[in-house]
């Protein structure tokens, strides 16, 4: 129905909408981590959760996710960045004790950077993926969903191209894939498979005493990867 000014209103209940950000961080030293904030307010005060918050009436879900992430952790992905991807909608009836709240979750894989708590977050901190504490709300379910998506993406997208140094060693590349897939690869088999793909090129850099026939530093051949991707490339292990 509408009032005299032509403004439409409805008698249906209106659930609140939030966004949550699952931000995976990677560095060659510590492997895969996830960014969490310590909640400063009830419910779940003092518990760890994903950075996020309520959607404003004048912003999109994407804008809300980026705003809440920066306000609570100081981490900015930039409005034009395509790093942040929508993971899905989580609408469990009892997922939030404050009432009927639906959340739209996002995820990204980034280089680890310094973070600090802000807004209603007491603290922000990177946790190794093997040492994630108990999470508030239904964030454990969201984390499992994000990890599953990340493992799928690594087969079809150049996950890691921007996470490793410009030049890197084969063990560093192997550690990246092992951290994400949570498996262990035989060193020789992994190296052989990656080199066979033709997406790596040796830089010629090697420690003193290493035979010239065994290059130990590589970089990605991005053009070659794009060609393979366009042809239906899938990375299998």
Secondary structure, 3 states (H helix, E strand, C coil): CECCCCCECCCCCCCEEEEEEEEEEEECCCEEEEEEEEECCCCCCCCEECEEEECCCCCCHHHHHHHHHHHHHCCCCCCCCCCCEEEEEECCCCCCCCCCEEEEEEEEEEECCCCCCCCCEEEEEEEEHHHCCCECCCHHHHHHHHHHHHHHHHHHCCCCCCCCCCCECHHHHHHHHHHHHCCCCCHHHHHHHHHHHCCEEECCCCCCCCCCCCCCCEEECHHHHHHHHHCCCCCCC
